Amino acid sequence: RRPADTEIDWKAYMQEVEGFANGTLDYTQLKGDTGPLVYPAGFVYIFLGLYHATGRGSDIRLAQYLFAGLYLLNLLLVFRIYCRTNKVPPYVFFFMCCASYRIHSIFVLRLFNDPVAMAILFLAINLFLEEHWSWGCLFFSLAVSVKMNILLFAPGLLFLLLQRFGLLGCIPKLCICALLQVVLGLPFLLVNPVGYLTRSFDLGRQFQFQWTVNWRFLPEEVFQNRGFHAALLLAHLAGLGLFALHRWHSSKENILTLLKDPAKRKPASPRLTVNNILWQAFCVCLLNASAWIVFILFSSNFLGVCCSRSLHYQFYVWYFHTLPYLLWCTPTTKLAHMPKVLLLGVIELCWNTYPSTVCSSLSLHICHGLILLQLWYGTAPTPVSHTPPPSRKPTATSKKAQ
């Protein structure tokens, strides 16, 4: 039996796209029981397909079967990413598949649009790992058109594009992202462009305090205060800046060299000391090309989640499948495995506490803080000694360098 509230969001989605199916192109006129439509045009097209496939949204069981298939596809895409990076121990996948009631509910029971956006995003990341950057940018933009939370990955993607192609080579990829948004939104832009942009890309939307998972320990007046929102935005930008300068940017050159053509950048030629050789080995073994791409994208998204103005229960899917990588991408001793599994368990418990409490929201922030500390210190480069190697035994130094 379905719980009574299972149909709430699904019915609202169907009511929102029904107006478009009946010929309404003014975005401000597309509404449902839960309020006006606040998602970009890609959401409308995808759920319009589901609207017709499920008999105008009446066959909810069929919709749940379709979302169960989406759930399995999403797992395959995530597993493929993890197989390419080869960082997470196999037993952790059990928790990802079987130990999250909340994720199963978001996908198969409640039929939210968040899983649709994330599945498309993971497809885009798989394309990035295969060096299909143009196709990856196309699907990344498609994911953004379903729900804007995908933009939390955008700073990391911009960094990767600059690193890979330089400023001039990056522009065509960004044009692909922008052009798809224009094409998808064109029917609505032609009728009411201001209405479409303000509704589908509303960055100033207020959230209700009763649904927050992460800020329950604050008074409601603080939660709704614009100054608090500005402080979170500044913290988010500061975190992105620090990670971009000191964790994502591995070269010793100025970060502005990312704007240059990659062929014109100076190759790094550090002194071959013992510490430096160990750091190079760390970069090769821990941060291979695929792992480096995933680390930058996942950490970019995680910083955004940590500084979110509010996290609702369906937002858990924004970062649930990235948590194992964030926990195990740094060097891990045998004794450290259990605390990391415990962190996953506490985060799951926080998201399954309904309604959220002061204790659950504080615990969630503590877990997020511990993961951030691990990412910061676990990926820190080993300090390089500038002492010249002994001149008495040049052959020994040469062997170590090899």
C-alpha positions in Angstrom: 0.0 0.0 0.0 1.2 3.5 -0.7 1.3 6.0 2.1 -1.2 8.8 1.8 1.4 11.5 1.0 3.1 9.5 -1.8 1.0 11.2 -4.5 1.5 14.8 -3.4 4.5 15.8 -5.4 3.7 13.5 -8.3 0.2 15.0 -8.7 1.7 18.5 -8.5 4.2 17.6 -11.3 1.4 16.3 -13.4 -0.7 19.4 -12.9 2.2 21.6 -13.8 3.0 19.8 -17.1 -0.7 19.4 -17.9 -1.0 23.1 -18.6 1.8 22.8 -21.1 0.2 19.8 -22.7 -3.0 21.9 -23.1 -1.0 24.7 -24.9 -0.1 27.1 -22.1 3.3 28.6 -22.8 3.3 31.4 -20.2 5.5 29.9 -17.5 3.8 31.9 -14.8 0.5 30.1 -15.5 1.9 26.6 -15.0 0.9 25.6 -11.4 0.0 22.6 -9.2 -1.4 22.0 -5.8 2.0 22.7 -4.2 2.4 26.1 -5.9 3.8 27.5 -9.2 6.2 25.6 -11.4 9.8 26.5 -10.4 11.9 24.2 -12.5 13.5 24.8 -15.9 12.1 23.6 -19.2 13.9 20.2 -19.3 11.7 19.2 -16.3 8.6 20.0 -18.3 9.5 17.9 -21.3 10.7 14.8 -19.3 7.7 14.8 -17.0 5.4 15.5 -20.0 6.6 12.2 -21.4 5.8 10.5 -18.0 2.4 12.3 -18.1 1.5 10.6 -21.4 3.1 7.3 -20.5 1.1 6.9 -17.3 -2.3 7.9 -18.6 -2.1 11.6 -17.7 -0.4 10.7 -14.5 -3.1 8.4 -13.2 -1.1 5.2 -13.2 1.2 5.9 -10.3 2.3 2.2 -10.0 3.6 2.3 -13.6 5.5 5.5 -12.7 7.0 3.8 -9.8 8.2 0.9 -12.0 9.8 3.5 -14.3 11.5 5.2 -11.4 12.7 1.8 -10.2 14.4 1.3 -13.6 15.9 4.8 -13.3 17.2 3.8 -9.8 19.0 0.8 -11.3 20.4 2.8 -14.2 21.6 5.5 -11.7 23.4 2.8 -9.7 25.1 1.4 -12.9 26.3 4.9 -13.8 27.6 5.5 -10.3 29.3 2.1 -10.1 31.0 2.8 -13.4 32.5 6.0 -12.0 33.7 4.2 -8.9 35.2 1.4 -10.9 37.2 4.0 -13.0 38.5 5.6 -9.8 39.2 2.4 -7.9 39.2 4.1 -4.5 36.2 2.7 -2.5 36.4 -0.8 -1.0 33.7 -3.2 -2.4 31.8 -3.7 0.9 30.8 0.0 0.9 28.6 -0.6 -2.1 26.3 -2.7 0.1 25.5 0.5 2.0 24.9 2.4 -1.2 22.5 -0.2 -2.5 20.7 -1.6 0.5 21.1 0.6 3.6 19.3 3.8 2.6 15.6 3.8 3.1 15.5 7.5 2.4 17.1 7.1 -1.1 14.7 4.3 -2.0 11.8 6.5 -1.0 13.0 9.5 -3.0 13.4 7.4 -6.1 10.7 4.8 -6.1 8.1 5.9 -3.6 7.9 9.7 -3.9 8.9 10.1 -7.6 10.8 13.4 -7.2 12.6 15.1 -10.0 15.9 15.2 -8.1 16.8 11.6 -9.1 16.1 12.4 -12.8 18.6 15.3 -12.6 21.2 13.3 -10.8 21.0 10.3 -13.1 21.6 12.6 -16.1 24.5 14.3 -14.2 26.2 10.9 -13.5 25.8 10.1 -17.3 27.6 13.4 -18.0 30.4 12.5 -15.5 30.9 9.2 -17.3 31.3 11.0 -20.5 33.9 13.4 -19.0 35.8 10.3 -17.8 35.8 9.0 -21.4 37.1 12.4 -22.6 33.8 13.2 -24.4 33.7 16.7 -23.1 31.3 18.2 -25.6 28.7 15.4 -25.1 29.3 15.6 -21.3 28.6 19.4 -21.3 25.4 18.7 -23.3 24.1 16.2 -20.7 25.3 18.4 -17.9 23.2 21.2 -19.2 20.3 18.9 -19.7 20.6 17.9 -16.0 20.6 21.6 -15.0 17.4 22.0 -17.1 15.7 19.4 -14.8 16.7 21.0 -11.5 19.1 23.8 -10.6 21.0 21.9 -7.9 23.2 20.5 -10.6 24.8 24.0 -10.7 26.6 23.1 -7.5 28.9 21.0 -9.7 29.4 23.9 -12.1 32.5 25.5 -10.4 34.3 22.2 -10.5 33.4 21.7 -14.1 34.5 25.2 -15.1 37.9 24.5 -13.4 38.3 21.2 -15.3 37.4 22.8 -18.6 39.9 25.6 -18.1 42.5 23.0 -17.0 41.9 20.8 -20.0 41.3 23.4 -22.7 42.3 26.9 -21.5 40.1 29.9 -21.8 39.6 29.9 -25.6 39.1 26.2 -25.8 36.6 26.3 -22.9 34.3 28.8 -24.6 32.8 26.4 -27.1 32.0 23.9 -24.3 30.2 26.7 -22.3 28.4 27.7 -25.5 27.0 24.1 -25.7 25.6 24.4 -22.1 24.1 27.8 -22.8 22.7 26.9 -26.2 20.8 23.9 -24.9 19.2 26.0 -22.2 18.0 28.5 -24.9 16.7 25.8 -27.1 14.8 24.0 -24.3 13.3 27.2 -23.0 12.6 28.8 -26.4 8.8 28.2 -26.5 8.5 29.9 -23.1 11.0 32.6 -23.8 9.1 33.7 -26.9 5.9 34.2 -24.9 7.0 35.5 -21.5 10.8 35.6 -21.2 10.9 37.4 -17.8 8.3 35.0 -16.4 10.3 32.0 -17.5 13.6 33.2 -16.2 12.3 34.4 -12.9 10.3 31.2 -12.2 12.8 28.6 -13.5 16.0 30.2 -12.3 14.9 31.8 -9.0 17.9 31.9 -6.8 16.3 34.0 -4.1 13.4 31.6 -3.3 12.6 31.3 0.4 12.4 27.9 2.0 9.9 26.9 4.7 11.5 26.3 8.1 9.3 23.2 8.8 11.1 21.2 6.1 14.7 22.0 6.8 17.0 19.1 7.6 20.2 21.0 8.2 19.3 24.3 10.1 16.7 23.1 12.6 18.9 24.2 15.6 18.6 27.9 14.5 15.7 30.1 15.4 13.3 30.6 12.5 13.9 34.3 12.2 17.6 33.6 11.7 16.9 30.9 9.2 14.8 33.4 7.1 17.2 36.3 7.5 18.8 37.6 4.3 22.0 38.3 6.1 22.3 34.7 7.1 21.8 33.7 3.4 24.5 36.2 2.4 26.9 34.7 5.0 26.3 31.2 3.6 27.0 32.4 0.1 30.2 34.1 1.1 31.2 30.9 3.0 30.5 28.9 -0.2 32.5 31.2 -2.4 35.4 31.2 0.1 35.4 27.4 0.3 35.4 27.1 -3.5 38.3 29.6 -3.7 40.4 27.8 -1.2 39.8 24.4 -2.8 40.5 25.7 -6.2 43.8 27.4 -5.2 45.2 24.8 -2.8 43.6 21.4 -3.6 42.3 21.4 -7.2 45.2 23.3 -8.6 48.2 20.9 -8.3 50.7 22.9 -10.4 53.2 25.2 -8.7 52.3 28.0 -11.3 49.8 30.7 -10.7 46.2 29.6 -11.0 45.8 32.2 -13.8 47.9 30.0 -16.0 44.7 28.0 -16.5 43.5 30.7 -18.8 46.4 29.9 -21.2 46.4 27.3 -23.9 47.5 24.0 -22.3 50.2 23.7 -25.0 51.8 27.0 -23.9 51.9 26.3 -20.2 55.3 25.6 -18.6 55.7 22.0 -17.5 56.3 21.6 -13.8 60.0 20.6 -13.1 60.3 20.4 -9.3 63.5 19.5 -7.5 63.8 15.7 -7.1 64.0 15.3 -3.3 62.7 12.4 -1.3 59.6 14.4 -0.1 58.9 15.6 -3.6 59.1 12.1 -5.0 56.7 10.9 -2.4 54.3 13.7 -3.3 54.6 12.8 -7.0 53.8 9.1 -6.2 50.8 10.3 -4.2 49.5 12.2 -7.2 50.0 9.3 -9.5 48.6 6.6 -7.3 45.8 8.5 -5.5 44.8 11.1 -8.0 44.9 9.5 -11.4 43.1 11.3 -14.2 39.7 9.8 -13.6 39.9 10.2 -9.8 41.1 13.8 -10.2 38.0 14.7 -12.3 35.6 13.0 -9.9 37.3 14.6 -6.8 36.9 18.1 -8.2 33.3 17.6 -9.3 32.2 15.8 -6.1 34.0 18.2 -3.7 32.5 21.2 -5.6 29.0 19.8 -5.1 29.7 18.9 -1.4 30.9 22.4 -0.6 27.6 23.7 -2.0 25.6 21.2 0.0 27.4 22.2 3.2 26.6 25.9 2.6 23.0 25.3 1.5 20.3 27.7 2.8 18.1 24.7 3.4 18.2 20.9 2.7 14.9 19.2 2.3 14.5 15.4 2.6 14.5 14.8 -1.2 17.8 16.8 -1.4 19.7 13.8 0.1 20.0 12.4 -3.3 22.1 15.4 -4.3 25.2 13.9 -2.7 24.3 10.5 -1.2 26.1 8.6 -4.0 29.2 10.8 -3.8 29.8 10.4 0.0 31.7 7.1 -0.3 34.1 8.6 -2.7 34.6 11.7 -0.6 35.3 9.5 2.4 37.7 7.1 0.7 39.5 9.2 -1.9 42.2 10.1 0.6 44.7 7.6 2.0 43.0 5.3 4.5 44.5 2.9 7.0 42.7 -0.2 8.1 41.7 1.3 11.4 40.2 4.3 9.7 37.6 2.3 7.7 35.2 1.8 10.7 35.0 5.6 11.5 34.2 6.3 7.9 31.4 3.7 7.8 30.1 5.2 11.1 30.0 8.6 9.5 27.9 7.2 6.7 25.6 5.7 9.3 25.2 8.9 11.3 24.4 10.9 8.1 21.8 8.3 7.1 20.3 8.5 10.6 20.1 12.3 10.4 18.3 12.2 7.1 15.8 9.6 8.4 14.9 11.6 11.4 11.5 13.1 10.7 10.8 15.8 11.6 14.4 17.0 12.0 15.5 17.9 15.5 18.2 20.1 16.9 20.3 17.0 17.6 19.9 15.6 14.1 20.7 18.9 12.3 23.7 19.6 14.5 25.0 16.0 13.9 24.6 16.5 10.2 26.8 19.6 10.3 29.4 17.9 12.4 29.6 15.0 9.9 29.9 17.4 7.0 32.6 19.3 8.9 34.6 16.1 9.5 34.4 15.2 5.8 35.6 18.6 4.8 38.5 18.4 7.2 39.5 15.0 5.8 39.3 16.4 2.2 41.4 19.4 3.1 44.1 17.6 5.1 44.0 14.3 3.3 44.8 15.8 -0.1 47.4 18.3 1.2 50.7 18.1 -0.6 53.8 17.0 1.4 56.0 20.0 2.1 58.9 19.9 -0.4 62.4 20.4 1.0 64.6 22.8 -0.9 67.8 21.4 0.5 70.1 20.2 -2.4 70.8 16.5 -2.5 74.2 15.3 -1.3 76.8 15.6 -4.0 78.9 12.7 -2.7 76.5 10.0 -4.0 74.8 11.2 -7.2 74.1 7.6 -8.3 72.0 6.9 -5.2 69.9 10.1 -5.8 69.4 9.0 -9.4 68.1 5.6 -8.3 65.6 7.2 -5.9 64.4 9.5 -8.7 63.7 6.5 -10.8 
